[in-house]
Amino acid sequence: MSRKDAKVSLGPGVCDGCGKCIEACLKANTGTGRGVRKVVGIKLLKHGSAYVPVICRNCEDAPCVAACMSGCRQRNGKGRVMTDYTRCIGCWMCIMNCPFGAIERVEGEHVAVKCEGCLDRDFPPCAAACERGLLDCGDIQDLARAERKRAAVRFLTGEGKDIRAK
Amino acid sequence: MRYVIVGNSYAGVGAVEAIREIDREGDITMISDEPYLAYARPLISYALGGRIPSRNMYYRNEGFYRKNRVRLFLGKRTMAIRSRARQVLLEDDQVLEYDRLLISTGGEPFIPPLKGLDARNIFSFTKWDDAKRIKRTARDKRKVVVYGGGLIGLKAAEGLNDLGLEVTMVARRRILAAALDEVSGGMLEKRLRDNGITLRTGRTVKEVRCDGRGDVCEVVLDNERRPRCEILILAVGTRPRTELAKNTPIRTNKGILVDRRMMTSVKDIYAAGDVAEAHNVLNNGDSVIAIVPLAYEQGRVAGHNMAGGHRLYSGGMGMNAVTVYGLPIVTIGSANQMDDTREVRTFRKGNIYRKLVFEGNRLVGAVLVSAIDYAGILTRFIRSRADIAGIKRELTEHVLRKGEFGPVLLKIGGALIPCSSGVYEHGIDGRVPPEKGNGGKALWNIKANV
């Protein structure tokens, strides 16, 4: 499977908020000629000791694509929502419409930034940096199959309490 | 299958993309009376002010038409629809036959009945050509009056101010009165004044006067003040461009009436975008809501149905995001109409302002100024009419007071916490865990490829 079909995905598990994904994302995407100084594709929202990683999910009927005035954000043939940052004018319509809050406003530059999947790399740095294996990259069907298998093994062998139960 | 789409903007483009997801073979024809490929209409003020190069005005490039094999008629008016013969008639008597027709003709400026409108240098401001004409005219001019305090007037004023003209805005009520409450409206007006725009709010124009050469020279306000101007922009409103529905059985009210499939009262004729009067989730009726996201969405729904799929429009609502001289403002849903059944919570600190409007266990409106991140999460709550009883405390304590969305996201659980295995299989189904929320009723249903 080519890298172009593989998507960064959030798998089951509990995020401990280590922030390594953000570090890796910043390192990989800062000053990479996208016309944006600072790019953060992932955001970590905190509440008490719990964390919610927020990342673009490449929605099928993507509200951000519908809302995009300039047409800079479009879905490509591979089911990925991609942005042409040279054409983003920072109208914030996408931010107003993303149900996941996955788009960030870069102040001063009038650009609304989200995860673009790091297609120029073999493996997304955020997923490589995630020690808990929450962030992964691959074909969605494969990832789902692997997860089903893990769940079945857990169920049949009774091994490893389901961390999701808590 | 032969598809004919009248109009080449957001709704039309959405329809083409949707049709091609289902039907790779059919013939698609698009007709526009403007000479351009689809361009970003709301950005004409940027073109006017010179903020973006004209190549960035295009919403879709030639590749879009080529890839989707769209036969494009530009600069050609559509004169009539013969619904029984399934034909549309173009201005040069050319006849196009269709199996499915989409009317996405958008809106047109409403021109108020004022005395003196035959003077020169009076413009409306809804098309790229308007912006170009105004820019040419403005070269040797200094003063301009913009009549209308809506989004179009605001944008025109901003663009002309960018060009260095002295701009006076005349508005019947406040600026953006329909969308913004008094606090956020006041913040906006201050921003405009600070940047050199003169405001005459609560005023109407009675008459337009011209000089001896026939050029506009001043407007007369209802308080007899007479701001001078060399250019007058009329931006008092738009209305759906429904003329094609005339002399056909297509039912209209303010706009063309459509059902949830975006089909008009005539089978196989659809309407979408600013011309359509479609389902409004907030009043459970039909409304013309002329904004980009809904136009594109309606176009997509229409396109899928035209190509033989079955999809229903989930319904829209008013919302807008504007940035005025660096001050971002987002207003969602019904944030301004007050009555006793509504509970309003506000928070203000310096330039930051937030307002949430509740109606029982529903969120029906929101305004965010300055700190607008994550606004889309509120949009979903409002648009889906979700029962938010389970997260109301988080909304008022964390979102309203601190702008923190973490607690809300954590509580709506499965939707966004990565520990839901449902994420893989069904996309995000947005359920509130029964013990925490509203009995597991879906908050939203976005099909997502995680």
Interface residues (C-beta under 8 A of the other chain):
Chain A: K7 S9 L10 G11 P12 G13 V14 C15 L45 K46 H47 A50 Y51 V52 P53 V54 R57 N58 C59 E60 D61 P63 C64 V65 A66 A67 C68 M69 S70 G71 G79 T86 R87 I89 G90 C91 W92 M93 C94 I95 M96 N97 C98 P99 F100 G101 I103 E104 R105 H110 L134 I140 L143 A144 E147 A151 I163 R164
Chain B: G14 A38 A40 P42 L43 Y46 R51 I52 N56 Y58 Y59 R60 V292 P293 L294 Y296 E297 R300 M319 N320 A321 V322 T323 P328 V330 I332 I372 D373 Y374 A375 G376 I377 T379 R380 H398 E404 F405 G406 P407 L409 L410 L416 I417 P418 C419 S420 S421 V423 Y424 E425 G427 I428 W444 I446 K447 A448 N449 V450
